[in-house]
Amino acid sequence: MTAVVGRLLHRDPYSGAAHSRVSLETTMFEELPILPPDSILGLAAACRADPNPDKVDLTIGIYMDEAGLCPVFEAIKQAQRSLVEEEQTKAYIPPQGDPAFLDGMIELVVGSEHLAARADSVGAVQAPGGCGAVRLGAEVLKASGTGGKVWISDPSWPVHVPLITSTGLALSEYRYYDPQTHGVNFEGMIEDLGAAQHGDIVLLHGCCHNPSGADLSREQWETVASMAVEQGFTPMIDLAYQGFGEGLDADVYGLRLLLSNVSEVVIAASLSKNMGLYRERTGIAIFVGPDARTAEATVSQAKAAARRNYSMPPAHGALLAGRVLSNVRLRSSWEAELATMCERINTLRTDFQGRLESASGRDFSFVARENGMFSFLGLTVEQARRLRSERSLYMLDSSRINIASLNSDNMDRVVDAVVSVL
Ligand SMILES: Cc1ncc(COP(=O)(O)O)c(C=O)c1O
């Protein structure tokens, strides 16, 4: 659309005579480029539009139960009922976040042992989801004046890139996943991280690496912790799947090891998956530093970053999580349900491995070795695309699948389709 935006006084450059003319200018958005859909969300949308009743969506990172639904935890339902009954106001919660949520989350992630040792040096700010927490963490790191860069794994979750670079921090990659062994390329990783220096930040997935499902072993975490101490880089832990790997405490083994050894650690934790609070945007940025002053400084910086980006934190999810974490009955119900989900994912992994191996005669043992919801099937881009067009089986071009979207109804179809393109 072209609009007449004004009547301007125009002066003839030769005669100097002034006369008015109508100016035709484009509207603000007329030439604004239309961006392509997000690589992951776009595929999920394509699957929704696919009329094939046998279609299967393995693209998006959401826990699905046997019925193909993303369930609301029973503890969350109960907390929600009481919150609705008792809530007196929708006034803003404090800018740092809901106190019960902050305390419960710090204890869940950092752990009581570390808290006893370093309670004063822990600062935390509620954030809109794990993404908001990554962003707040990156903003505080940027504000520290570091001229260093942020090292991310190759591959990593693609959203890390815009979340971090939009603060002005530069990225570098370290080798992480080896498609030949379907595991961590630890030699490559430590060789690359050998160049990380004081002032650099190394982003590590706390557990259940997205997109590969390949996690560091305990010994490997120990090596990374020693490197952080010797080289002086700052670890930043993205913790989006605590409780989806081996259990709530086992999944933060590496994170807590770093806390025992390294003076500064940044953590971005999400409750989207492990409390099923996806749409409620519930996360936390935690800064563990050397003392109380640095904790206060990081919190003040994170609150300022929040204020200039979105002002105040969303309340609903954090109020629910605060109730679940601080109430013994709700907490044990939540932990039991989460453990059941984790077991289901691990059973799906073994089952899927067995069926793929007997249908193809190939080795898929890596599927059962990995943690969390994701796995690369090791297919080519062309094979992944054929599966979409010929079999209505949707996975990312990288052949990353969400194991939790498998169920007894679709498993055979998925195995059959995958084997057909091998
Ligand atoms: C690795 C990783 N980090 C962070 C997140 C953050 O998720 P959210 O912002 O929905 O809490 C996700 C979600 O998929 C993720 O996979």
Ligand as a Chemical Component Dictionary entry (heavy atoms), coordinates in Angstrom:
data_LIG
# 
_chem_comp.id                   LIG 
_chem_comp.type                 NON-POLYMER 
_chem_comp.pdbx_formal_charge   0 
_chem_comp.three_letter_code    LIG 
# 
loop_
_chem_comp_atom.comp_id 
_chem_comp_atom.atom_id 
_chem_comp_atom.alt_atom_id 
_chem_comp_atom.type_symbol 
_chem_comp_atom.charge 
_chem_comp_atom.model_Cartn_x 
_chem_comp_atom.model_Cartn_y 
_chem_comp_atom.model_Cartn_z 
_chem_comp_atom.pdbx_ordinal 
LIG C1 C1 C 0 18.389 -26.605 25.519 1  
LIG C2 C2 C 0 17.214 -25.773 25.890 2  
LIG N1 N1 N 0 17.404 -24.692 26.619 3  
LIG C3 C3 C 0 16.389 -23.902 26.995 4  
LIG C4 C4 C 0 15.115 -24.196 26.634 5  
LIG C5 C5 C 0 14.089 -23.233 27.143 6  
LIG O1 O1 O 0 12.807 -23.484 27.082 7  
LIG P1 P1 P 0 11.690 -22.512 27.647 8  
LIG O2 O2 O 0 12.094 -21.110 27.326 9  
LIG O3 O3 O 0 10.475 -22.937 26.940 10 
LIG O4 O4 O 0 11.633 -22.723 29.127 11 
LIG C6 C6 C 0 14.844 -25.327 25.839 12 
LIG C7 C7 C 0 13.500 -25.651 25.353 13 
LIG O5 O5 O 0 13.266 -26.365 24.430 14 
LIG C8 C8 C 0 15.932 -26.131 25.464 15 
LIG O6 O6 O 0 15.767 -27.246 24.745 16 
# 
loop_
_chem_comp_bond.comp_id 
_chem_comp_bond.atom_id_1 
_chem_comp_bond.atom_id_2 
_chem_comp_bond.value_order 
_chem_comp_bond.pdbx_ordinal 
LIG C1 C2 SING 1  
LIG C2 N1 SING 2  
LIG C2 C8 DOUB 3  
LIG N1 C3 DOUB 4  
LIG C3 C4 SING 5  
LIG C4 C5 SING 6  
LIG C4 C6 DOUB 7  
LIG C5 O1 SING 8  
LIG O1 P1 SING 9  
LIG P1 O2 DOUB 10 
LIG P1 O3 SING 11 
LIG P1 O4 SING 12 
LIG C6 C7 SING 13 
LIG C6 C8 SING 14 
LIG C7 O5 DOUB 15 
LIG C8 O6 SING 16 
# 
